[in-house]
Amino acid sequence: MYDKYPQLKRKTPEEFLQEIYQDEKGKLKLFVGAAPGVGKSYRILLEAHDLKKQGVDIVIGLIETHGRKETAERIKDLEIIPKKTIEYKDKKLEELNIEKIIERRPDVVIIDELAHTNVPGSKNKKRYMDVEEILDAGINVVSAVNIQHIESVHDIVQHITGVAVRERIPDRILDIAHEVILIDVTPEMLRQRLIEGKIYAQEKIDQALNNFFTKNNLGALRELSLREIADDVDEKLLKSDIVFTDSGPTGVAEKILVCVQYGPSAEKLIRRGWRIANRLNAELYVLNVLIDHRGNISQEQRKRIRGWKKLAVEFNAKFILERSRQRKIPQVITDVAKEHHITQIILGQSARTRWEEITKGSIVNSIMRNSKNIDIHIVSEEQS
């Protein structure tokens, strides 16, 4: 069977050791909401008390009540690990105390606001990095995040709400979570909670109701959350075992190639590529073609390439920087696609005019002529 399907290999000793190592790590339980105020922190604290009654050693590393009385009341007698004080710009600010948590070594620690950016001078730049360190120490973590903070849906959320969310977590955090729970609240109920002052202070309510917390926004974010969590569950089920039928494995090894140039939609294309690759359980490649006649790479180009590489790393994708070497761009894309056995290519909408496509040729048509059995996706700026 393994010889017949070369992509299905027996696990090597190194892979078994990796699994053993994974078992020694802590487990992450993640509560996800469509928007602030759905009740993630409250739900975490309810669960914490249930675990404590069962004899589990659980502590609070950090919880944000945001002034919500009902959330603060749920802390009760739970042990709280003192936060670390960090001085920044003549102010004393508090952050998660990783060292104290690891020294205390509880069974479970609660760490809220996973997408939070730490104060400069902290050990890690982001709180999710703190969580990874604590998991590596063998301590289980319960945390929470809203859907708009997940990297791959950044562009979709911005299109829905008009807000560019700056604090984001890589999708691999969802991948390592052993359990992901969606806290689902209807838009009507969430707006009512906002009006009652259970989410933001009184002076912020009207602005929130007319901006982020409109019914349309909340409905779209709710639908996005439901779909993303369902996809995450499906992906985990696919990865948990290999399913065979009489005719062989149920899936085909897909490979996705995203082609980026220096237009404004490059990062959107990479995110779209990851979403397609994630749904198909496929490998992802990101390609940038360097045109020979342009000479040296400018500082701006170098900056853009570094940004693409960073995003590719977050999505566990392979970044390819390929010089054209007198080849036309479609030929470079085709050559790379053949070399890596690509099954789907994702391109941004062509900047060429209709006349340029007639005189110089269509990039898409050129790729189609020079390749076989490859699907091509053209993503417009509105869709990406």
C-alpha positions in Angstrom: 0.0 0.0 0.0 2.7 2.5 0.9 4.7 1.7 -2.2 1.6 2.2 -4.4 0.9 5.6 -2.9 4.3 7.3 -2.4 2.9 10.3 -0.5 1.7 7.9 2.2 4.8 6.9 4.1 5.4 4.9 7.2 6.5 7.1 10.1 10.2 7.3 10.5 11.8 7.0 14.0 12.3 10.7 14.0 8.6 11.3 13.4 7.7 9.0 16.2 10.1 10.9 18.5 8.4 14.1 17.4 5.0 12.7 18.4 6.4 11.7 21.8 7.8 15.2 22.2 4.4 16.6 21.3 2.8 14.5 24.0 5.1 16.0 26.5 4.0 19.5 25.6 1.0 21.2 27.2 -2.3 21.2 25.4 -4.1 24.4 24.2 -7.8 24.9 24.6 -9.0 27.9 22.6 -12.3 29.8 22.9 -13.1 31.8 19.7 -15.7 34.5 19.3 -17.1 36.5 16.4 -16.6 39.9 18.3 -15.8 41.4 21.7 -18.3 40.8 24.4 -19.6 37.3 23.3 -18.6 35.9 26.7 -15.3 34.1 26.1 -13.6 35.2 29.4 -16.8 34.5 31.4 -17.0 31.0 29.8 -13.3 30.3 30.6 -13.8 31.2 34.3 -16.9 29.0 34.5 -14.9 26.1 33.2 -12.0 26.9 35.5 -14.2 26.5 38.6 -15.5 23.2 37.2 -11.9 22.0 36.8 -11.0 23.1 40.2 -13.9 21.2 41.8 -12.5 18.1 40.0 -9.1 18.6 41.7 -7.3 20.1 38.8 -4.5 22.6 39.7 -5.6 25.6 37.7 -4.4 29.2 38.0 -5.0 32.6 36.3 -2.0 33.8 34.4 -3.9 36.8 33.0 -7.6 37.5 32.5 -9.0 40.7 31.1 -12.4 41.7 32.7 -12.6 45.0 30.7 -14.6 46.4 33.7 -17.3 43.8 33.2 -18.8 43.1 36.7 -20.2 39.7 35.9 -16.8 38.5 34.6 -14.9 39.9 37.6 -17.3 38.2 40.0 -16.5 34.8 38.4 -12.8 34.9 39.4 -13.8 34.3 43.1 -11.2 32.2 44.8 -9.1 31.2 41.7 -5.4 31.6 42.3 -3.8 34.5 40.3 -0.2 34.5 39.3 1.2 38.1 39.9 1.9 39.9 36.7 5.4 41.2 35.7 5.9 45.0 35.9 7.8 46.5 32.9 8.8 50.1 32.7 8.2 51.8 29.4 8.4 55.5 28.6 8.4 56.4 32.3 5.3 54.2 32.9 4.9 51.0 34.8 2.9 48.5 32.8 2.0 44.9 33.5 2.4 41.8 31.4 2.1 38.0 31.7 4.8 36.6 34.0 6.0 33.6 32.1 8.8 32.7 34.5 6.5 32.6 37.5 4.0 30.4 35.7 6.7 27.9 34.7 8.1 28.0 38.2 4.7 27.4 39.7 4.0 24.6 37.2 0.2 24.3 37.5 -1.8 21.7 35.5 -3.6 24.5 33.7 -3.1 28.2 33.3 -5.7 30.7 32.0 -4.1 33.3 29.6 -6.6 35.7 28.0 -6.3 38.0 25.0 -4.1 35.7 22.8 -3.5 38.3 20.1 -2.2 41.0 22.5 1.1 42.8 21.6 3.4 42.8 24.6 5.0 46.0 26.0 8.5 46.7 24.4 11.1 45.1 26.6 9.0 42.0 27.2 10.6 38.6 26.6 8.4 37.9 23.6 6.8 40.4 21.2 3.4 38.7 21.2 1.3 36.9 23.9 0.8 33.9 21.7 4.6 33.5 21.8 4.4 33.5 25.6 1.7 30.8 25.3 3.9 28.6 23.0 6.7 28.8 25.6 4.4 27.8 28.4 3.1 24.9 26.3 6.7 23.8 25.6 7.2 23.6 29.4 4.4 21.0 29.6 1.7 23.3 31.1 -1.8 23.2 29.6 -3.3 26.6 28.6 -6.8 27.9 28.2 -7.0 31.0 26.1 -9.3 33.1 23.9 -9.3 35.1 20.7 -11.8 36.8 18.3 -12.1 35.7 14.7 -10.8 39.1 13.4 -7.4 38.5 15.0 -6.6 35.4 12.9 -4.1 36.2 10.1 -5.7 34.4 7.2 -9.1 36.2 7.5 -7.5 39.7 7.9 -8.5 40.9 4.5 -12.1 39.4 4.7 -12.6 41.1 8.1 -11.3 44.4 6.7 -13.7 44.1 3.8 -16.6 43.4 6.1 -16.0 46.0 8.8 -13.7 48.6 7.2 -11.3 48.1 10.1 -7.7 46.9 9.6 -7.0 44.8 12.7 -3.4 45.2 13.7 -3.1 42.6 16.4 -3.1 39.1 14.7 -2.1 35.6 15.4 -0.8 33.1 12.9 -3.2 30.3 11.9 -0.7 27.7 13.2 -2.0 28.5 16.7 -5.4 27.1 15.7 -3.6 24.1 14.2 -1.8 23.3 17.5 -4.9 23.7 19.6 -6.2 20.4 20.9 -9.7 21.9 21.3 -11.3 24.9 19.7 -14.7 26.1 21.0 -16.8 28.7 19.3 -18.8 31.0 21.6 -21.8 31.8 19.5 -24.1 34.7 20.2 -26.7 36.2 17.9 -26.0 39.8 16.6 -29.2 41.0 18.3 -28.1 39.6 21.7 -24.6 41.1 21.3 -26.0 44.5 20.4 -28.3 44.3 23.4 -25.4 43.5 25.7 -23.6 46.5 24.2 -26.5 48.8 24.9 -26.7 47.5 28.5 -23.1 48.6 29.0 -21.8 45.0 29.4 -19.1 45.4 26.7 -17.8 48.9 26.5 -18.0 52.0 28.7 -21.1 54.3 28.2 -19.3 56.9 26.1 -18.2 54.3 23.5 -21.6 52.6 23.0 -23.1 54.8 20.3 -19.9 54.8 18.2 -19.6 51.0 18.5 -23.3 50.5 17.5 -22.9 52.6 14.4 -19.5 51.2 13.3 -18.1 47.7 14.2 -21.3 46.5 16.0 -23.8 47.0 13.1 -26.1 44.0 12.5 -24.6 43.4 9.1 -21.1 43.3 10.4 -21.9 41.1 13.3 -23.9 38.7 11.1 -21.0 38.4 8.6 -18.5 37.9 11.4 -20.6 35.3 13.0 -21.0 33.4 9.7 -17.2 33.7 9.2 -16.5 32.3 12.7 -18.9 29.3 12.2 -17.3 28.5 8.8 -13.7 28.8 10.1 -14.2 26.7 13.1 -16.0 24.0 11.1 -13.1 24.0 8.6 -10.7 23.7 11.4 -12.5 20.7 12.8 -12.7 19.1 9.3 -8.9 19.6 8.9 -8.1 18.0 12.2 -10.2 15.0 11.4 -8.4 14.7 8.0 -5.0 14.9 9.7 -5.9 12.4 12.5 -5.9 9.4 10.2 -5.5 8.3 6.6 -8.8 7.0 5.1 -8.6 4.4 2.3 -11.3 3.1 0.0 -11.1 0.0 -2.3 -9.6 2.2 -5.0 -7.0 3.9 -2.8 -6.7 7.0 -0.6 -9.6 9.4 -0.6 -7.5 12.6 -1.3 -5.1 13.8 -3.9 -1.9 15.6 -3.0 -2.7 19.2 -4.1 0.1 21.9 -4.4 -0.8 25.5 -4.6 1.4 28.2 -6.2 0.7 31.9 -5.4 2.4 34.3 -7.8 3.1 37.8 -6.3 4.5 41.0 -7.8 4.8 44.5 -6.4 1.1 45.5 -6.5 -1.0 46.3 -3.5 -2.8 43.0 -3.4 0.3 40.7 -3.0 -0.4 39.9 0.7 -4.0 39.4 0.0 -3.2 36.8 -2.6 -0.9 34.9 -0.2 -3.7 34.8 2.4 -6.2 33.6 -0.3 -3.7 30.9 -1.3 -3.4 29.8 2.3 -7.1 29.5 2.7 -7.4 27.4 -0.5 -4.4 25.2 0.6 -5.8 24.8 4.1 -9.2 23.6 2.8 -7.5 21.1 0.4 -4.9 20.1 3.0 -2.4 21.1 0.3 1.2 22.3 0.2 1.6 26.1 -0.4 4.3 27.8 -2.4 4.7 31.6 -3.0 6.6 32.8 -6.1 8.1 36.2 -6.9 9.8 36.6 -10.3 12.8 39.0 -10.5 13.0 40.6 -13.9 16.6 40.6 -15.1 16.5 44.0 -16.9 15.5 45.8 -13.7 19.1 45.5 -12.4 19.6 45.5 -8.6 16.7 45.1 -6.3 15.6 48.4 -4.7 15.2 48.9 -1.0 11.5 49.0 -1.4 11.5 45.7 -3.2 13.7 44.1 -0.6 11.3 45.3 2.1 8.3 43.8 0.2 10.1 40.5 -0.3 11.0 40.3 3.4 7.3 40.9 4.3 6.2 38.1 1.9 8.8 35.7 3.3 7.6 36.4 6.8 4.0 35.8 5.8 5.0 32.6 4.0 6.7 31.3 7.2 3.5 32.0 9.2 1.6 30.0 6.7 4.2 27.2 6.6 4.6 27.9 2.9 7.8 27.7 0.8 8.9 31.1 -0.6 10.6 31.0 -4.0 12.5 34.0 -5.5 13.2 33.2 -9.1 15.2 35.3 -11.6 13.7 35.4 -15.1 17.0 34.8 -16.9 15.7 36.1 -20.2 12.5 34.1 -19.9 9.1 35.8 -20.0 7.1 35.8 -16.8 4.5 33.1 -17.9 7.5 30.8 -18.8 9.1 31.3 -15.4 5.8 30.5 -13.6 5.3 27.4 -15.8 8.9 26.2 -15.1 8.5 26.6 -11.4 5.0 24.9 -11.5 6.5 21.9 -13.3 9.5 21.7 -11.0 7.3 21.5 -7.9 4.4 19.5 -9.4 2.0 22.4 -8.8 -1.7 21.6 -9.3 -3.2 25.0 -8.8 -1.9 28.5 -9.6 -3.2 31.7 -8.1 -2.7 35.0 -9.9 -3.8 38.6 -9.3 -5.9 40.3 -11.9 -3.7 41.4 -14.8 -2.7 45.1 -14.8 -2.4 44.9 -18.6 -4.9 46.7 -20.8 -6.9 44.8 -23.4 -4.7 46.3 -26.1 -1.5 45.1 -24.3 -3.0 41.6 -23.9 -3.6 41.6 -27.7 -0.1 42.8 -28.6 2.0 41.2 -25.9 -0.2 38.2 -25.1 -2.2 37.2 -22.0 -0.2 35.8 -19.1 -3.0 33.4 -18.3 -3.3 32.1 -21.8 0.5 31.6 -22.0 0.5 29.6 -18.8 -2.4 27.5 -20.1 -0.6 26.8 -23.4 2.6 25.7 -21.6 1.1 23.5 -18.9 -1.3 20.6 -18.4 -3.6 19.6 -15.6 -3.1 22.8 -13.7 -6.1 24.9 -12.5 -5.6 28.7 -12.6 -7.4 31.1 -10.2 -7.6 34.8 -11.1 -8.3 36.8 -7.9 -9.6 40.4 -8.2 -8.8 42.9 -5.6 -12.4 42.9 -4.4 -12.4 39.1 -4.0 -9.0 38.7 -2.4 
